[in-house]
Amino acid sequence: MADGYNQQEVSNYLKKREIKPNSLSTIEKELKKLKKRFGAHTIIHLFMILVKEGHLKV
């Protein structure tokens, strides 16, 4: 998603490479867990938190 892919595209990417779990539902659940863990309200908020804490580099 950091490269601009939406959740469905990430799911398709994982499926093409036979990486499991790869369902859209799983991706949505993982994002929800990450938002909760980092106290983010939106995906953009999560992204900013991860960048500020050094988990992602831009």
C-alpha positions, -999 to +999 in steps of 0.1 A: +000+000+000+030+023+005+035+021-032+000+033-040-019+000-043-054-002-029-065-031-007-079-051-036-047-047-056-026-059-026-049-089-023-045-097-060-007-093-057-005-118-029-028-143-047-007-141-079+024-151-058+004-177-039+011-159-006-015-168+021-035-154+037-044-131+008-081-123+010-094-087+010-110-094+043-077-104+059-060-073+046-088-052+060-086-069+094-048-064+095-051-027+088-078-025+115-054-041+140-026-018+130-048+013+134-059+001+168-023-007+179-010+027+169-041+047+179-048+058+143-082+069+131-076+066+094-051+049+070-035+083+064-032+089+102-016+054+105+008+062+077+019+094+094+023+077+128+045+050+112+066+075+094+071+097+126+080+066+146+105+054+120+087+023+109+084+036+074+107+057+054+096+082+027 
